[in-house]
Amino acid sequence: MSSAIDKEALQQLKELSDTVPGDNLLKNLIDLFNVETPKRIQEIKRAFEAKDFPNLTLAAHSLKSGSAYLGAMKLSEISKTIEHSSTNNEIPPEMDKLIEGLEKEYTEASQYLNTQVAA
């Protein structure tokens, strides 16, 4: 499960979080990830079904960036693939598998990140 997260990137974020007295930056970012990521995945699904390339690009870009920030690099890479294809008004032939991959990687990343907040 922990392979869903780049531990080095997460460690850097933990160190940054520790420099902010009285605030739990890491917990806040993980909470935001857990709230926003499912929304972005749903936006990707809706845009894909509607062949709405601008919104597909926007949702994939947002998911790519937010995931990378927390070290969810596989999730970010899948989002990047979707973003680049949709920018060219194309839908990858393996889009169903990419969406399944987004959901799987989100679940694994979220589970791991939630253990880090509790730690």
DRENLO-276333 format. One line per field, with one value per residue: residue in one letter; x, y, z of N, C-alpha, C in turn. Coordinates in nm, 3 decimals, padded with zeros to 5 digits, m for minus. Atoms other than C-alpha are relative to their C-alpha. Layout:
N
res (a,...)
n.px (X,...)
n.py (Y,...)
n.pz (Z,...)
ca.px (X,...)
ca.py (Y,...)
ca.pz (Z,...)
c.px (X,...)
c.py (Y,...)
c.pz (Z,...)
% end
This chain:
119
res (m,s,s,a,i,d,k,e,a,l,q,q,l,k,e,l,s,d,t,v,p,g,d,n,l,l,k,n,l,i,d,l,f,n,v,e,t,p,k,r,i,q,e,i,k,r,a,f,e,a,k,d,f,p,n,l,t,l,a,a,h,s,l,k,s,g,s,a,y,l,g,a,m,k,l,s,e,i,s,k,t,i,e,h,s,s,t,n,n,e,i,p,p,e,m,d,k,l,i,e,g,l,e,k,e,y,t,e,a,s,q,y,l,n,t,q,v,a,a)
n.px (00.082,m00.081,m00.063,00.083,m00.052,m00.144,m00.026,m00.091,00.082,00.083,m00.088,m00.026,00.121,00.007,m00.098,00.055,00.113,m00.054,m00.053,00.113,00.048,00.142,00.081,m00.037,00.006,00.011,00.135,00.090,m00.019,00.055,00.147,00.038,m00.019,00.108,00.126,m00.001,m00.038,00.118,00.073,m00.071,00.020,00.137,m00.002,m00.065,00.097,00.107,m00.055,m00.029,00.127,00.055,m00.105,m00.023,m00.146,m00.053,00.018,m00.082,m00.136,m00.008,00.011,m00.120,m00.112,00.016,m00.030,m00.143,m00.079,00.028,m00.052,m00.147,m00.040,00.000,m00.084,00.077,m00.056,00.072,00.125,m00.039,m00.039,00.122,00.066,m00.079,00.034,00.134,m00.010,m00.066,00.088,00.117,m00.047,00.001,00.135,m00.001,00.024,m00.082,00.083,00.004,00.053,00.068,m00.104,m00.062,00.091,m00.013,m00.129,00.015,00.075,m00.085,m00.113,00.052,00.032,m00.124,m00.068,00.078,m00.019,m00.134,m00.011,00.077,m00.081,m00.105,00.061,00.022,m00.132)
n.py (m00.120,m00.121,m00.034,m00.103,m00.130,m00.025,m00.029,m00.115,m00.120,m00.013,m00.041,m00.143,m00.069,00.011,m00.093,m00.134,m00.010,m00.015,m00.136,m00.090,00.024,m00.008,00.037,00.130,m00.016,00.130,00.051,m00.081,00.036,00.134,m00.016,m00.061,00.106,00.097,m00.062,m00.049,00.098,00.068,m00.094,m00.012,00.126,m00.006,m00.098,00.066,00.096,m00.073,m00.065,00.108,00.047,m00.108,m00.040,m00.141,m00.004,m00.104,00.037,00.119,m00.050,m00.075,00.091,00.084,m00.085,m00.026,00.125,00.026,m00.089,00.027,00.132,m00.007,m00.078,00.090,00.115,00.106,m00.017,00.082,m00.071,m00.116,00.045,00.036,m00.128,m00.065,00.068,m00.046,m00.142,m00.020,00.047,m00.086,m00.128,00.017,00.044,00.145,00.083,00.121,00.120,00.073,m00.093,00.072,00.052,m00.115,m00.041,00.103,m00.025,m00.117,00.040,00.091,m00.075,m00.090,00.078,00.040,m00.119,m00.052,00.088,m00.021,m00.135,m00.005,00.060,m00.096,m00.102,00.064,00.036)
n.pz (00.000,m00.013,00.127,00.062,m00.043,m00.002,m00.141,m00.011,00.017,m00.120,m00.110,00.016,m00.040,m00.147,m00.056,00.019,m00.093,m00.136,m00.019,m00.020,m00.137,m00.028,00.116,00.054,00.144,00.064,m00.021,00.082,00.141,00.019,m00.004,00.128,00.099,m00.017,00.040,00.138,00.102,00.057,00.085,00.127,00.075,00.055,00.109,00.114,00.055,00.068,00.119,00.094,00.058,00.082,00.095,m00.033,m00.010,m00.090,m00.141,m00.023,m00.017,m00.125,m00.114,m00.002,m00.041,m00.143,m00.070,00.019,m00.086,m00.140,m00.035,m00.003,m00.117,m00.116,00.029,00.066,00.134,00.099,00.025,00.079,00.135,00.074,00.029,00.105,00.125,00.039,00.032,00.129,00.108,00.014,00.052,00.145,00.036,00.020,m00.117,00.015,00.018,m00.127,m00.100,m00.108,m00.089,m00.067,m00.107,m00.105,m00.062,m00.087,m00.120,m00.077,m00.057,m00.102,m00.120,m00.065,m00.050,m00.111,m00.115,m00.053,m00.055,m00.125,m00.108,m00.035,m00.085,m00.129,m00.059)
ca.px (00.000,00.275,00.413,00.127,00.321,00.670,00.795,01.068,00.818,00.593,00.886,00.969,00.610,00.617,00.931,00.768,00.457,00.668,00.800,00.451,00.380,00.027,m00.089,m00.097,m00.028,00.015,m00.317,m00.493,m00.343,m00.437,m00.792,m00.813,m00.678,m00.944,m01.224,m01.117,m00.968,m01.295,m01.457,m01.185,m01.222,m01.599,m01.536,m01.301,m01.565,m01.839,m01.618,m01.506,m01.865,m01.963,m01.644,m01.595,m01.225,m01.172,m01.319,m01.145,m00.814,m00.884,m00.990,m00.694,m00.451,m00.588,m00.566,m00.215,m00.083,m00.254,m00.150,00.213,00.228,00.146,00.371,00.095,00.307,00.122,m00.204,m00.030,00.113,m00.227,m00.375,m00.094,m00.171,m00.536,m00.448,m00.212,m00.455,m00.750,m00.543,m00.522,m00.897,m00.827,m00.944,m00.696,m00.829,m00.753,m00.955,m01.169,m00.853,m00.705,m01.014,m00.997,m00.631,m00.721,m00.969,m00.728,m00.434,m00.649,m00.772,m00.421,m00.274,m00.555,m00.522,m00.149,m00.174,m00.440,m00.201,00.054,m00.186,m00.259,00.114)
ca.py (00.000,00.247,00.229,00.464,00.745,00.879,00.869,01.126,01.383,01.314,01.348,01.689,01.793,01.664,01.867,02.177,02.113,02.090,02.444,02.594,02.627,02.556,02.437,02.089,02.168,01.803,01.700,01.989,01.895,01.529,01.627,01.846,01.560,01.325,01.572,01.705,01.402,01.205,01.519,01.553,01.185,01.233,01.544,01.340,01.069,01.320,01.511,01.185,01.068,01.407,01.432,01.771,01.814,02.151,02.025,01.690,01.873,02.102,01.822,01.603,01.893,01.975,01.611,01.578,01.875,01.804,01.440,01.514,01.766,01.490,01.236,01.033,01.004,00.716,00.906,01.213,01.019,00.875,01.224,01.355,01.096,01.199,01.569,01.544,01.342,01.569,01.880,01.745,01.671,01.301,01.035,00.756,00.419,00.282,00.555,00.307,00.148,00.490,00.584,00.252,00.330,00.673,00.517,00.243,00.478,00.729,00.459,00.334,00.683,00.796,00.493,00.544,00.920,00.872,00.648,00.929,01.175,00.926,00.857)
ca.pz (00.000,00.089,m00.267,m00.357,m00.185,m00.245,00.112,00.048,m00.078,00.219,00.459,00.317,00.367,00.726,00.795,00.648,00.856,01.171,01.112,01.142,01.515,01.632,01.292,01.149,00.787,00.693,00.847,00.674,00.337,00.380,00.479,00.169,m00.044,00.099,00.028,m00.311,m00.485,m00.511,m00.652,m00.917,m01.012,m01.052,m01.264,m01.484,m01.524,m01.611,m01.855,m02.017,m02.066,m02.210,m02.419,m02.251,m02.321,m02.147,m01.818,m01.854,m01.894,m01.599,m01.362,m01.462,m01.420,m01.076,m00.967,m01.110,m00.916,m00.585,m00.589,m00.664,m00.380,m00.128,m00.298,m00.467,m00.779,m00.949,m00.914,m01.053,m01.349,m01.446,m01.424,m01.641,m01.908,m01.911,m01.910,m02.207,m02.415,m02.342,m02.417,m02.772,m02.776,m02.757,m02.520,m02.458,m02.575,m02.228,m02.052,m01.856,m01.717,m01.640,m01.439,m01.253,m01.187,m01.048,m00.807,m00.699,m00.649,m00.463,m00.224,m00.156,m00.120,00.107,00.332,00.368,00.421,00.688,00.882,00.875,01.035,01.313,01.364)
c.px (00.086,00.070,m00.082,00.052,00.152,00.034,00.092,m00.077,m00.086,00.084,00.032,m00.120,m00.019,00.095,m00.048,m00.114,00.047,00.052,m00.111,m00.059,m00.152,m00.091,00.047,m00.020,m00.021,m00.141,m00.100,00.010,m00.058,m00.153,m00.051,00.010,m00.118,m00.137,m00.003,00.029,m00.119,m00.083,00.066,m00.019,m00.140,m00.008,00.063,m00.097,m00.110,00.050,00.032,m00.128,m00.059,00.096,00.025,00.150,00.053,m00.014,00.076,00.145,00.017,m00.003,00.126,00.121,m00.004,00.038,00.149,00.083,m00.019,00.056,00.151,00.047,00.009,00.080,m00.074,00.035,m00.069,m00.132,00.028,00.033,m00.122,m00.074,00.070,m00.031,m00.134,00.006,00.060,m00.086,m00.116,00.038,m00.003,m00.136,m00.005,m00.034,00.081,m00.089,m00.016,m00.062,m00.071,00.102,00.070,m00.088,00.003,00.131,m00.004,m00.066,00.085,00.113,m00.047,m00.027,00.127,00.073,m00.072,00.018,00.136,00.012,m00.075,00.076,00.109,m00.053,m00.016,00.132,00.059)
c.py (00.125,00.037,00.105,00.140,00.002,00.047,00.121,00.132,00.024,00.045,00.149,00.083,m00.005,00.099,00.144,00.024,00.025,00.141,00.101,m00.025,00.013,m00.039,m00.136,00.005,m00.134,m00.057,00.076,m00.035,m00.138,00.004,00.058,m00.103,m00.098,00.055,00.029,m00.106,m00.078,00.091,00.012,m00.127,m00.003,00.099,m00.061,m00.097,00.072,00.064,m00.103,m00.046,00.103,00.043,00.152,00.018,00.111,m00.037,m00.126,00.041,00.069,m00.093,m00.087,00.081,00.025,m00.124,m00.033,00.081,m00.031,m00.132,00.002,00.072,m00.087,m00.127,m00.117,00.002,m00.086,00.066,00.122,m00.039,m00.038,00.127,00.074,m00.061,00.048,00.147,00.021,m00.045,00.097,00.139,m00.001,m00.046,m00.147,m00.067,m00.127,m00.123,m00.079,00.084,m00.071,m00.053,00.114,00.048,m00.101,00.020,00.120,m00.040,m00.089,00.076,00.100,m00.077,m00.037,00.120,00.055,m00.084,00.022,00.138,00.012,m00.066,00.097,00.111,m00.057,m00.027,00.113)
c.pz (00.000,m00.129,m00.075,00.030,m00.007,00.141,00.018,m00.013,00.123,00.119,m00.007,00.042,00.151,00.065,m00.014,00.098,00.143,00.027,00.025,00.138,00.011,m00.115,m00.047,m00.150,m00.070,00.013,m00.087,m00.148,m00.029,00.004,m00.131,m00.113,00.005,m00.040,m00.150,m00.106,m00.054,m00.090,m00.137,m00.085,m00.061,m00.115,m00.125,m00.065,m00.079,m00.130,m00.108,m00.070,m00.094,m00.113,00.011,00.026,00.090,00.149,00.036,00.025,00.135,00.122,00.011,00.046,00.152,00.082,m00.009,00.098,00.149,00.047,00.013,00.126,00.125,m00.024,m00.062,m00.149,m00.106,m00.039,m00.089,m00.144,m00.084,m00.040,m00.113,m00.136,m00.053,m00.043,m00.139,m00.116,m00.021,m00.051,m00.153,m00.052,m00.036,00.132,m00.020,m00.014,00.130,00.111,00.115,00.101,00.075,00.116,00.114,00.076,00.094,00.131,00.090,00.069,00.106,00.130,00.075,00.060,00.123,00.125,00.063,00.065,00.133,00.116,00.045,00.090,00.141,00.072,00.082)
% end
